Amino acid sequence: MTQSTLDPPQATEPRRASISERVGAARRALLRYFDHEPTFWVAFTPALIVASLLFVRSPFSNYIFDEQEALLANPYVNGDGIGFWEVFRRDFWGLPPERSIGSYRPIPNIVWRLLWSVSKLPFLHHWVNVVGHAINAALVASFTFAFTRERRVGWLAGGVFLTSAVLTEAVSGVVGIADVLGGLGVLSALAALRLPLGLMPIGVALGLTFGLFSKESAIVGVPLLAWAALVTAPALHERPRRILRALFASLAAVAALVFYTEFRRRFFPVGGIPRPAPVDPSLAEQALHAFLKWFRQPELPSDPINNPLVEADTAHRVAGALRVYARGLGQVLFPWTLSGDYSYPAEPVPERLVFPGSVMGALALIGLPLVGLAAFVASLRTPRAGVEAPERRLAFLRAVALGAVWLPVAYFPHSNILVLLPTVRAERFWYLPLFGAAVVLAAVFAEVLRRSRKPVVHRLVVAFFAVQTIAARGHALDYSDDLTFWRATRRAVPDSAKAHLNYSVMVGARGRLEERLEANRRALDLAPHWAMANVYYGDTLCRLRRTDEAWAHYLRGFELAPNDPNLIALALQCLWDQKAIASRKDELLEIAQRQPGTWLAFLATDIVHNGEQHQGVQKKYRPRSYDEGPRQGS
């Protein structure tokens, strides 16, 4: 017997897969996952993963922009002595009705209060938005699949909504919780259209009520849910009864609106109405005025720096609003530039009524609903045979009919056409309208991919998602901290005076006064009649011990805003700290005599006569410091 026959057989080691093979296997497994129908729970897992990768901000981030007022200075969220259920008697910023600056949104405040006891880090609070956005994307995917009955269209709609870069502000910014939860309410009501006729109105009413108590703009659900029921009923139910379903959905939505309005009017009473009755009104104007009088929206702040359109006549306001709408639509498709602020003079009152921006905005605002109506009519005329081609045509027409009407109608309350808002333009305003855009784009993408086998077509669709994800992740990085945020904002929108001024505050808080002075100067150049720009520029000079130069800018700020106690107190306190009040006593008293009954008169007189006692301005009148919480008794 030879040695070879005595030796045991040698085990063969399995060949290790190469990196490219592993990547290929992972890719195939991923594609197999998307072979599943995008029901809610199937869609939610990848949605949460993608939302986390795109929108999660740095765990070391601090409070940025409105987060200061919404969380740190919100007496309901973190103040002592305010009961939990007092939330229904407070506005979004935690203020009672008599001090409200608008925005009645109890549900976001409840969420913040519950989380505040766990952690005060903004990183935790913004995770609610991330998870909520993933839930909403899963709702979009599942509902779109339900009424189109096409797997690819459902996945594409959820993907477009999920990765849309223009929604970064709503998802990465803590204050965006109102948009995310408002969207959750409306999309939940939309999903309720799939319920049997007896249960559907209850689901619609509950979902829309949740949305309204999260953000007022959920009011768009009243007409849109009825429209969605009309369009989708034949695809969602064996016995469509579309007219009856649309009627029931409409009644349920109206009931939610009535409940919300009457509840708010009782527990959060505010005086006045947004605007007086028009002179010699038309029937439509009378109806609108009667609705506004009943709805009793808390009066919103009006500042031409945040919204220059407040100073425009109706025609120029509409032209400017159409331009903003057109630019927003452009960002939905091509998010090359994203910013946290678009204030004066970045979006000024237009000089002319007709120009490319206003024309494009008008065409989109009017044209999209007409396209949707045409698609709906075409869907009624399409044969319902169970063969493939008519079913796909019906799915495409229904998607266009729903989405093309949804987008402009959902955006309209934010358009500044009907009611002036505190802000001229914000990317978070597109949260609800994006559902309409997602449905239409998904239908178009699916049709293009089906009709063309050319690789370039597939690459273009992939490129769309690549641009969205890169832009979203890049914009989310702007939320690393307050300094990074405002540096990115002033680069993205160099004509925003507010962006430069806020950047100056951030660098000033870090002791870089010369850099602060430069940014202050840019803000003042852009908005020379802005009281805050004048006072802040003077304040920087004052901190640099150049009080004589500062005085001229302080005076200009005092003239522009004699009743702004925060600005006046800021200026007077710096002058006191620099020992420059004594030399200005006579001038301050003279100013007080010229402005009787104003904050300027009171604070100027008080610091002259009682400055030694209070070491400057009385503490209760000094402006809240950066990153400071609410004052006692707020």
Secondary structure, 3 states (H helix, E strand, C coil): CCHHHHCCCCCCCCCCCCHHHHHHHHHHHHHHHCCCCCCHHHHHHHHHHHHHHHHCCCCCCCCCCCHHHHHHCCHHHHCCCCCHHHHHHCCCCCCCHHHCCCCCCHHHHHHHHHHHCCCCCHHHHHHHHHHHHHHHHHHHHHHHHHHHCCHHHHHHHHHHHHHCHHHHHHHHCHHHHHHHHHHHHHHHHHHHHHCCCCCHHHHHHHHHHHHHCCCHHHHHHHHHHHHHHHHHHHHHCCCCCHHHHHHHHHHHHHHHHHHHHHHHHHHCCCCCCCCCCCCCCCHHHHHHHHHHHHHCCCCCCCCCCCCHHHHCCHHHHHHHHHHHHHHHHHHHHCCCCCCCCCCCCCCCCCCCCCCHHHHHHHHHHHHHHHHHHHHHHHHHHCCCCCCHHHHHHHHHHHHHHHHHHHHHHHHHHHCCCCCCCCCCCCHHHHCCHHHHHHHHHHHHHHHHHHHCCCHHHHHHHHHHHHHHHHHHHHHHHHHHCHHHHHHHHHHHCCCCHHHHHHHHHHHHHCCCHHHHHHHHHHHHHHCCCCHHHHHHHHHHHHHCCCHHHHHHHHHHHHHHCCCCHHHHHHHHHHHHHCCCCHHHHHHHHHHHHHCCCCHHHHHHHHHHHHHHHHCCCCHHHCCCCCCCCCCCCC
